[in-house]
Amino acid sequence: MLRFLQYCISHCVHAAMTRLEEVNGEASMWSSVRWLGYLAGVNLLLGLCLGLYARWEDTAVSVFLVVFVLALVVLAAACVLYYFFALERLSLALLHLLLGFLLGLLSLLNPRDPDANVKERAANYLLLASVTLRTLWALLERLLGSARYRPAFLTSAERLELVGFSAASTALLVGESLSVMALLVALAAVMVALRTKALLAPVNLASFAAVTGDLFFKSLSVATNPFALTCFFGQLLCDPLLDFYFSGLSVTERWRSFLVSAAWRRRLSLLPLLGVEAAFVALAARRFARSERWYLAIPGFVACALFWAICHVVFVVTVWGFHTKLSDCQRLSWTQGPDNSCLEKIMASKGMRHFCLISVRLVTFALVSTAAVAAVSWQETSGIFMSTVLLVLTLESLFHGLFYELGKSLGGTCVGYAVVIPTNFCSPDGQPLLLPPDQVSQLNERSTGMLRAVQRFFACHLIESFGCDYSTSGVTLEALQAKIKAFLELRTADGPRHDTYVIYYSGHSHRSGEWALAGGDALGLDQLLDWWREKNGSFCSRLILVLDCENSLPWVKEVRRVEGAYVAVQGATLARAPDPPQLGDFTELWVDYNCTPGSSVRWTGRAVCAAYGVSKHWSDYSLHLPSGSDVTTHWSAYFPRLTYPVVQLALWCGGLNLLWVCSSCLRYLRRIKLNWFPPAVLDTEQGFKLVRS
């Protein structure tokens, strides 16, 4: 009998699916998954309505019946607005506001013995089924690649459900209602931390779950419904938690809502932050005011609070300085266009990475001081204190995550200098010769094209230009030495040296690769590296030479034997062909490859063969980390004198490398990989790449 029923059911299902394929064509996997979302919504509505009806039936309180009827009226109004007036956004706003409000009522106004009512248990199971289906739908949506990731902190649906739950919490006492509202704000902050992939977001989520699930709701004077709470928190945390793993948005895209907001809005956002910090200290002090040994507790707390205050003065000044630098970057980006990558490049060129590397250590120290004060003054019977602690820690973690991500992802500062000497022939004694008059026009046109390409390259990657020198009569060694040494001495506006120095050269060269200069002089790679070591010293900067000349290959090979400096040479060889390539062809191709998104330039099978070489320790290079002098300059520019010990202590603690053995092994392996198996395309992490054919 069972086999017969199984056969009938499977046959009917097969026939139905065949009919659907005939009518609609090939079935879409995404349309099947989408029905899970609809089913989750239906389960949620049924669970809410059944729960309200069960509460009214169990308690005989007319408020539940009134709310139940009003909920049906609002639901009907939302349907009318959606289907008859095409007001989709308004109808969905009403729906999500209603869902948050009803979930709040069921969560916070729970009967003492809910298991005695069968309808109550059925409603709870429907709510659990709803959040389970909702989670499964969101997971399948991302696994199938159908999810759209938007650069928003919170969606309108999430905000409205939080507001609805807050409105439902007004049914509690005033103090408990404020506690629930503060907890909801902390929940919103945790969601933002997950969606922006802040470094401490998993810690924030774990802390929120532990405090909320074990302590917070026990501090309230009412019985809560764990099933409704699980449904509410699960629905809101589902998408941000999955986005933390699946989202492929870049750092600037995830933080776009904050980075592109107006300066006055960002500065005014400090006022609520300061208010929350002040409320946290006041609530923490309340415990010691009620202590029996207040004469011992209060002085100890004052000393601890004083240290906390100094740390947070540093924190507030750091955030204010970040807003100032970001406003400067915004003003410059408005002239470049609305592209995200434009703002990212501008922030890199303005030294924002250096600022964030220092700031993340300072914010870490402020975060630790807040956690210490919270631990010392912990009050498990005060819901408002616990929710405020969660909110403060999450807000500070957000700034920590922002500074950490920007410090890790932004490129360093870069400055460039170009020399173009348009001579193609050289006398036996090494003197450059002027071309015949009939070729001057062609050469000038080609040289002008090289200058335009170099200037485009500098502008595209926001490389600060030291100048582009063009000389048809050659350059003397003394003049070139003075210019290059002045170039290598350049520093950023904040004081440190630039991270990358780029020198472009196009002109005549000897077979050894030396640059042929006026007066029979020549400039070799060894002499250029001596100037570099003299000016760079122990600073962690790198030098990149881009050569468009006949004999660049000797320098490409020679630089691979250089030790103790981070130097790279990008060159090319011009193959012999019936229509041989000219000087400038490589520059045009290389600039187009690095400046045009989706460029069609391919480096195989061309008459222009690219080649690059890097020094032995090139793979050890990392962008400059703040040194002691950098910290002193940063402190004197932004912070009051009172905070100097705290700044130094925070930076010293943040600079400790406890895994130096592992990092040394990894550095050695990277060095072997790059020297023995160099990639065809080497990313410089400045936006452009070195290539070889």
C-alpha positions in Angstrom: 0.0 0.0 0.0 2.8 2.4 0.9 4.6 1.6 -2.3 1.4 2.3 -4.3 1.0 5.7 -2.6 4.6 6.5 -3.2 4.3 5.6 -6.9 1.1 7.7 -7.3 2.6 10.8 -5.6 5.9 10.6 -7.6 3.9 10.1 -10.8 1.7 13.1 -10.1 4.7 15.3 -9.2 6.5 14.2 -12.4 3.4 15.0 -14.5 3.0 18.4 -12.9 6.7 19.3 -13.4 6.5 18.2 -17.0 3.4 20.3 -17.6 5.2 23.3 -16.0 8.1 22.9 -18.3 5.8 22.7 -21.3 4.1 25.9 -20.4 6.9 28.0 -19.0 9.9 26.4 -20.7 12.9 25.4 -18.7 12.3 25.8 -15.0 14.5 28.4 -13.3 16.3 27.4 -10.2 16.1 30.9 -8.9 12.3 31.0 -9.2 12.2 27.9 -7.1 14.4 29.3 -4.5 12.4 32.5 -4.4 9.3 30.6 -3.3 11.2 29.8 -0.1 11.2 33.5 0.7 7.4 33.7 0.0 6.8 30.6 2.2 8.9 32.1 5.0 6.8 35.3 4.9 3.5 33.4 4.9 4.7 31.4 7.9 5.7 34.6 9.7 2.3 36.2 9.1 0.4 33.1 10.2 2.6 32.7 13.3 2.0 36.4 14.3 -1.7 36.3 13.8 -2.1 32.9 15.6 0.1 34.2 18.4 -2.0 37.3 18.9 -5.2 35.4 18.8 -3.8 32.9 21.4 -2.8 35.7 23.7 -6.2 37.2 23.5 -7.9 33.9 24.1 -5.6 33.1 27.0 -5.6 36.4 28.8 -9.0 37.9 27.7 -7.2 41.3 27.4 -9.0 43.3 24.7 -5.8 45.1 23.7 -4.6 41.9 21.9 -7.8 41.7 20.0 -7.7 45.3 19.0 -4.1 44.9 17.8 -5.0 41.8 15.9 -7.8 43.5 14.1 -5.7 46.6 13.3 -2.9 44.3 12.0 -5.3 42.8 9.6 -6.5 46.2 8.5 -2.9 47.5 7.9 -2.1 44.3 6.0 -5.1 44.8 3.8 -4.2 48.4 3.3 -0.6 47.4 2.3 -2.0 44.9 -0.3 -4.4 47.6 -1.7 -1.5 50.1 -2.0 0.7 47.5 -3.7 -1.7 46.0 -6.2 -4.1 48.8 -7.0 -2.0 52.0 -6.6 1.4 50.6 -7.5 2.9 52.2 -4.3 5.3 49.4 -3.7 7.7 51.2 -1.3 4.9 52.6 0.9 3.2 49.2 1.1 6.4 47.4 2.0 7.2 50.0 4.6 3.9 49.5 6.3 4.4 45.7 6.1 7.9 45.7 7.7 6.8 48.2 10.4 3.9 46.0 11.2 6.0 42.9 11.4 8.5 44.5 13.7 5.7 45.8 16.0 3.9 42.4 16.2 7.2 40.5 16.8 7.9 43.0 19.6 4.5 42.4 21.3 4.9 38.7 21.1 8.4 38.8 22.4 7.9 41.1 25.3 4.4 40.3 26.5 4.6 36.5 27.0 2.2 34.5 29.2 3.8 32.8 32.2 2.9 29.3 31.0 2.9 29.4 27.2 3.2 25.6 26.9 -0.3 25.2 28.2 -1.9 26.7 25.1 -1.8 24.6 22.0 -2.3 27.6 19.7 0.7 29.3 21.4 2.9 26.4 20.7 1.8 26.2 17.1 2.5 29.9 16.7 6.0 29.4 18.1 6.7 26.6 15.7 5.5 28.7 12.8 7.9 31.5 13.9 10.8 29.0 14.1 9.9 27.6 10.7 9.8 31.1 9.2 13.3 32.1 10.4 14.7 28.7 9.2 13.2 29.1 5.8 14.3 32.7 5.6 17.9 31.7 6.4 17.8 28.9 3.9 16.5 31.2 1.2 19.2 33.8 1.9 21.9 31.1 1.8 20.7 29.6 -1.4 20.4 33.0 -2.9 24.1 33.6 -2.3 25.2 30.2 -3.3 23.4 30.6 -6.7 24.9 34.0 -7.2 21.5 35.8 -7.3 22.1 38.1 -4.4 22.8 41.8 -5.1 25.2 43.4 -2.7 24.5 47.1 -2.2 26.8 49.5 -0.4 24.3 50.3 2.4 24.7 49.9 6.2 21.1 49.0 6.8 18.2 48.4 4.4 14.9 50.2 4.8 13.2 47.0 5.8 15.7 46.4 8.6 15.3 49.9 9.9 11.5 49.8 9.9 11.5 46.4 11.7 13.8 47.9 14.4 11.5 50.9 14.7 8.4 48.7 15.0 10.0 46.6 17.7 11.0 49.8 19.6 7.4 51.0 19.4 6.2 47.7 20.9 8.7 48.1 23.8 6.8 51.2 25.0 4.4 48.7 26.5 7.0 48.1 29.2 8.1 50.4 32.0 10.0 53.5 31.0 13.4 52.2 32.2 13.0 48.8 30.6 11.7 50.4 27.4 14.8 52.5 27.2 16.9 49.4 27.8 15.3 47.6 24.9 15.6 50.6 22.6 19.3 50.9 23.5 19.7 47.2 22.8 18.1 47.6 19.4 20.5 50.4 18.5 23.4 48.1 19.6 21.9 45.4 17.3 21.8 47.8 14.4 25.5 48.6 15.1 26.4 44.9 15.1 24.6 44.5 11.8 26.6 47.4 10.3 29.8 45.9 11.7 29.0 42.6 10.0 28.0 44.2 6.7 31.2 46.3 6.6 33.3 43.3 7.5 34.8 45.1 10.5 37.7 43.2 12.0 36.0 42.8 15.4 32.5 42.1 14.0 32.5 38.4 15.0 33.6 39.4 18.5 30.8 41.9 18.7 28.3 39.4 17.5 29.4 36.8 20.0 29.3 39.3 22.8 25.9 40.5 21.8 24.5 36.9 21.7 26.1 36.0 25.0 24.8 39.1 26.9 21.4 39.2 25.3 20.7 35.5 25.5 21.9 34.9 29.0 21.6 38.2 31.0 19.7 41.0 29.4 16.2 39.7 29.1 16.5 38.1 32.6 17.0 41.6 34.0 13.5 42.7 32.7 10.5 42.3 34.9 8.4 40.6 32.2 8.5 37.1 30.8 9.8 37.0 27.2 9.1 34.7 24.4 12.4 33.1 23.2 10.8 31.8 20.0 9.6 35.3 18.9 13.0 36.8 19.9 14.8 34.1 18.0 12.7 34.9 15.0 13.3 38.6 15.2 17.0 38.5 15.8 17.5 35.7 13.3 15.7 37.6 10.5 17.7 40.7 11.1 21.1 39.1 11.5 20.7 36.6 8.7 21.6 38.8 5.8 24.5 40.7 7.5 26.0 37.5 8.8 26.0 35.9 5.3 27.2 39.1 3.7 30.2 39.0 6.1 31.3 35.8 4.2 29.9 36.1 0.7 30.0 39.8 -0.1 32.6 40.8 -2.6 32.4 44.5 -2.2 35.6 46.4 -1.7 36.4 48.4 1.4 35.4 51.7 -0.1 32.2 50.2 -1.5 31.2 48.7 1.9 31.9 52.1 3.6 30.6 54.2 0.7 27.6 55.5 2.7 30.0 57.0 5.2 32.9 58.0 2.9 30.7 60.1 0.5 28.5 61.7 3.1 28.7 65.4 3.7 31.4 66.7 6.0 28.8 68.4 8.4 26.9 65.2 8.7 30.0 63.2 9.6 31.1 65.8 12.1 27.6 66.0 13.7 27.6 62.2 14.1 30.3 62.7 16.8 27.7 64.3 19.1 25.6 61.1 19.5 28.8 59.2 20.0 30.0 61.6 22.7 26.5 61.3 24.3 26.7 57.5 24.4 30.2 57.6 25.8 29.1 60.0 28.6 26.1 57.8 29.4 28.4 54.8 29.6 30.6 56.5 32.2 27.7 57.7 34.2 26.1 54.3 34.3 29.4 52.7 35.2 29.8 55.1 38.1 26.4 54.3 39.4 27.6 51.0 40.7 30.4 52.5 42.9 28.1 55.1 44.2 26.0 52.4 45.9 29.0 50.5 47.2 29.4 50.0 50.9 33.1 50.9 50.8 32.5 53.9 48.6 35.6 55.7 50.1 37.8 53.0 48.4 35.7 52.3 45.3 35.2 55.9 44.2 38.9 57.0 44.1 39.8 53.8 42.3 37.0 54.4 39.7 38.0 58.1 39.3 41.6 57.0 38.5 40.3 54.4 36.0 37.9 56.9 34.5 40.6 59.5 34.1 42.7 57.0 32.1 39.7 56.1 30.1 39.0 59.8 29.5 42.5 60.5 28.2 42.3 57.5 25.9 39.0 58.8 24.5 40.3 62.3 24.0 42.8 60.7 21.7 40.0 58.7 20.1 37.8 61.7 19.5 40.7 63.8 18.1 41.6 60.9 15.8 38.1 60.7 14.4 38.0 64.4 14.0 41.3 64.4 12.1 40.1 61.6 9.9 37.0 63.7 9.0 39.2 66.6 8.1 41.4 64.6 5.8 38.4 62.8 4.3 36.8 66.2 3.5 40.0 67.2 1.6 39.9 64.0 -0.4 36.2 64.5 -1.1 36.7 68.0 -2.5 39.4 66.7 -4.8 37.3 63.7 -5.9 34.4 65.9 -6.9 36.6 67.3 -9.7 37.6 63.8 -10.9 34.1 62.2 -11.1 31.8 60.0 -8.9 33.8 56.8 -9.3 34.6 54.9 -6.2 38.1 54.0 -7.4 38.8 57.7 -7.8 38.2 58.5 -4.2 40.3 55.5 -3.2 43.2 56.7 -5.3 42.9 60.2 -3.9 42.9 58.9 -0.3 46.0 56.9 -1.1 47.8 59.8 -2.7 46.9 62.1 0.2 48.6 59.8 2.8 45.4 58.4 4.3 47.0 55.0 4.7 49.7 56.4 7.0 47.1 58.2 9.1 44.9 55.1 9.4 47.9 52.9 10.4 48.6 55.2 13.4 44.9 55.7 14.2 44.0 52.0 14.4 46.5 51.5 17.2 45.0 54.5 19.1 41.5 53.3 18.6 42.5 49.8 19.8 43.8 51.3 23.1 40.5 53.3 23.5 38.6 50.1 22.9 40.6 48.2 25.5 40.1 50.9 28.0 36.3 50.8 27.5 36.3 47.0 27.9 38.3 47.3 31.1 35.9 49.9 32.6 32.9 47.8 31.6 34.5 44.7 33.2 35.3 46.6 36.5 31.8 48.1 36.8 29.7 45.2 35.3 26.1 45.3 36.4 24.2 42.2 35.3 20.9 43.4 36.9 20.9 46.6 34.9 19.6 46.2 31.3 20.4 49.8 30.3 24.0 49.3 31.4 24.5 46.1 29.4 22.9 47.5 26.3 25.0 50.7 26.6 28.2 48.6 26.9 27.3 46.6 23.8 26.6 49.8 21.9 29.8 51.6 22.9 32.0 48.7 22.2 30.4 48.1 18.8 30.7 51.8 17.8 34.3 51.9 18.7 34.9 48.6 16.9 33.4 50.1 13.8 36.0 52.9 13.7 38.7 50.4 14.5 37.5 48.3 11.5 37.4 51.3 9.2 40.9 52.4 10.1 42.2 48.9 9.9 40.7 48.2 6.5 41.8 51.5 5.0 45.3 51.1 6.4 45.5 47.6 4.8 43.8 48.3 1.5 44.9 51.8 0.5 48.0 52.1 -1.6 50.9 54.3 -0.5 51.9 57.7 -1.8 53.8 57.8 -5.1 55.8 60.5 -6.9 57.1 60.4 -10.4 59.7 62.1 -12.7 60.2 61.7 -16.4 63.2 62.4 -18.7 62.8 62.3 -22.5 65.8 62.9 -24.7 64.8 62.2 -28.3 68.0 61.0 -29.9 68.3 57.8 -31.9 71.9 57.9 -33.0 75.2 58.2 -31.2 78.7 59.0 -32.4 81.6 56.6 -31.7 82.7 58.7 -28.7 79.3 58.4 -27.1 78.0 61.8 -28.0 74.3 62.0 -29.0 73.9 63.4 -32.5 71.0 65.5 -33.7 68.8 63.9 -36.3 68.6 65.0 -39.9 66.1 67.8 -40.5 63.7 65.6 -42.5 63.2 63.3 -39.4 62.9 66.1 -36.8 59.2 66.5 -37.2 58.5 62.8 -36.9 60.7 62.5 -33.8 59.1 65.5 -32.2 55.7 64.1 -32.7 56.7 60.7 -31.3 58.4 62.4 -28.3 55.4 64.5 -27.6 53.3 61.4 -27.6 55.6 59.8 -25.0 55.2 62.9 -22.8 51.4 62.8 -23.1 51.4 59.1 -22.3 53.6 59.6 -19.2 51.4 62.5 -18.0 48.3 60.4 -18.5 50.0 57.6 -16.5 50.8 60.0 -13.6 47.3 61.5 -13.7 45.5 58.2 -13.9 47.2 56.7 -10.8 47.4 60.1 -9.0 51.1 60.0 -8.9 52.5 63.3 -7.8 54.5 64.7 -10.7 57.9 66.2 -10.1 58.1 67.2 -13.7 58.7 65.8 -17.2 61.9 67.1 -18.7 62.2 67.2 -22.5 65.5 68.1 -24.2 66.5 67.7 -27.8 70.1 68.7 -27.2 70.8 66.2 -24.4 71.2 66.6 -20.6 74.5 66.9 -18.8 75.3 64.5 -15.9 75.5 67.4 -13.4 72.1 68.7 -14.3 70.5 65.3 -14.2 72.2 64.5 -10.9 70.9 67.6 -9.3 67.4 67.0 -10.6 67.3 63.3 -9.6 68.7 64.0 -6.1 66.1 66.7 -5.6 63.4 64.2 -6.7 64.6 61.5 -4.4 64.4 64.0 -1.4 60.7 64.6 -1.8 58.4 63.9 1.1 54.7 63.9 1.7 52.8 66.8 3.3 52.6 64.8 6.6 56.4 64.5 6.8 57.3 60.9 5.8 58.9 60.0 2.6 56.8 58.7 -0.3 56.3 55.0 -0.5 57.2 54.7 -4.2 59.4 56.8 -6.5 59.0 56.3 -10.2 61.6 57.5 -12.8 60.8 57.3 -16.5 63.5 57.5 -19.1 63.4 57.5 -22.9 66.5 58.3 -24.9 69.7 56.9 -26.1 71.6 54.2 -24.1 74.8 52.3 -24.5 75.0 48.5 -25.0 75.7 48.2 -21.2 72.4 50.0 -20.5 74.0 53.2 -19.4 72.1 56.4 -20.3 74.0 58.4 -22.9 74.2 62.0 -21.8 75.6 65.2 -23.2 79.4 65.8 -23.1 80.2 62.2 -23.4 79.0 61.3 -19.9 76.9 58.3 -19.0 74.8 57.3 -16.1 74.9 53.7 -14.9 72.6 51.8 -12.6 75.2 51.5 -9.8 75.6 55.3 -9.7 71.8 55.8 -9.7 71.4 53.3 -6.8 74.2 55.1 -4.9 72.1 58.3 -5.1 69.0 56.3 -4.0 70.7 54.7 -1.0 72.1 58.1 0.0 68.7 59.8 0.0 66.5 56.9 1.1 68.7 55.8 4.1 66.9 53.2 6.2 63.5 54.3 5.1 61.3 51.6 3.6 60.7 53.1 0.1 61.1 51.6 -3.3 62.4 52.9 -6.6 60.8 51.8 -9.9 62.6 52.6 -13.2 60.6 52.6 -16.4 62.8 52.5 -19.5 61.9 53.0 -23.1 65.2 52.8 -24.8 67.2 50.4 -27.1 69.3 48.7 -24.4 67.1 48.4 -21.3 67.6 44.6 -20.9 71.1 44.9 -19.2 69.6 46.9 -16.4 66.7 44.4 -16.1 69.2 41.7 -15.6 71.6 43.7 -13.4 68.9 44.8 -10.9 68.2 41.1 -10.0 71.6 41.0 -8.3 70.9 44.1 -6.1 70.6 43.5 -2.4 69.5 45.7 0.5 67.2 47.9 -1.6 63.8 47.7 -3.2 64.3 48.5 -6.8 62.5 47.4 -10.0 63.3 48.0 -13.6 60.6 47.8 -16.3 62.0 47.7 -19.8 61.4 46.3 -23.3 63.3 45.0 -26.3 62.4 46.0 -29.8 62.4 43.0 -32.1 63.7 43.2 -35.7 60.9 43.1 -38.2 60.1 44.5 -41.6 58.3 47.3 -39.9 60.4 47.7 -36.8 58.9 49.3 -33.7 60.2 52.7 -32.6 60.9 54.3 -29.3 57.7 55.3 -27.7 55.7 52.2 -28.8 56.4 50.4 -25.6 55.4 53.5 -23.5 52.1 53.7 -25.4 51.3 50.1 -24.9 52.4 49.9 -21.3 50.4 53.1 -20.3 47.3 51.8 -22.2 47.6 48.5 -20.4 47.8 50.2 -16.9 45.3 53.0 -17.5 42.5 51.5 -19.6 40.1 49.2 -17.8 39.7 46.0 -19.7 42.6 46.9 -22.1 43.1 44.6 -25.0 46.9 44.8 -24.9 48.6 41.4 -24.8 52.3 41.0 -24.3 52.8 37.8 -26.3 53.5 37.7 -30.0 54.4 41.4 -30.3 57.5 43.1 -31.8 57.7 45.0 -28.5 58.8 42.4 -25.8 58.3 43.6 -22.3 60.7 42.6 -19.5 61.1 43.5 -15.9 63.5 42.7 -13.1 63.3 43.2 -9.3 66.0 43.2 -6.6 66.5 40.2 -4.5 64.5 41.5 -1.5 61.7 43.0 -3.5 59.1 40.6 -2.1 60.0 41.7 1.5 58.7 45.1 0.8 55.7 46.4 2.7 54.3 49.8 2.7 55.9 52.2 5.2 54.8 51.7 8.9 54.9 54.7 11.2 58.2 55.2 12.8 59.1 57.1 16.0 59.6 60.4 14.3 56.3 59.9 12.3 54.5 59.3 15.6 56.0 62.5 17.1 55.0 64.5 14.1 51.5 63.0 14.1 51.1 63.7 17.8 52.3 67.3 17.7 49.9 67.9 14.8 46.7 66.5 16.2 46.8 65.8 20.0 47.2 67.8 23.2 50.4 67.5 25.1 48.6 65.6 28.0 47.9 62.6 25.8 51.5 62.0 24.7 52.2 59.1 27.1 49.0 57.3 26.1 49.8 57.8 22.4 53.3 56.4 22.8 52.1 53.4 24.9 49.3 52.6 22.4 51.7 52.7 19.5 54.3 50.7 21.3 51.8 48.0 22.1 50.4 48.0 18.6 53.9 47.6 17.1 54.8 44.4 18.9 55.3 41.5 16.5 54.7 38.3 18.5 54.8 36.1 15.4 58.2 37.2 14.0 59.4 33.6 13.5 56.4 32.8 11.2 56.7 36.1 9.4 60.4 35.4 8.7 59.7 32.0 7.2 56.9 33.4 5.0 59.2 36.3 3.9 61.9 33.8 2.9 59.4 31.6 0.9 58.0 34.7 -0.9 61.6 35.7 -1.8 62.3 32.3 -3.3 59.0 32.3 -5.2 59.6 35.7 -6.8 63.2 35.2 -7.7 62.8 31.7 -9.1 59.3 31.9 -10.6 58.6 35.5 -11.4 55.0 36.1 -12.5 54.1 37.4 -16.0 52.3 40.3 -14.3 53.6 41.8 -11.1 51.3 44.1 -9.1 53.1 47.0 -7.5 50.0 47.7 -5.3 50.1 51.3 -6.6 47.4 50.6 -9.2 49.9 49.8 -12.0 51.7 46.5 -12.9 55.1 45.4 -14.2 54.8 43.0 -17.1 57.0 40.6 -19.1 56.3 38.9 -22.4 
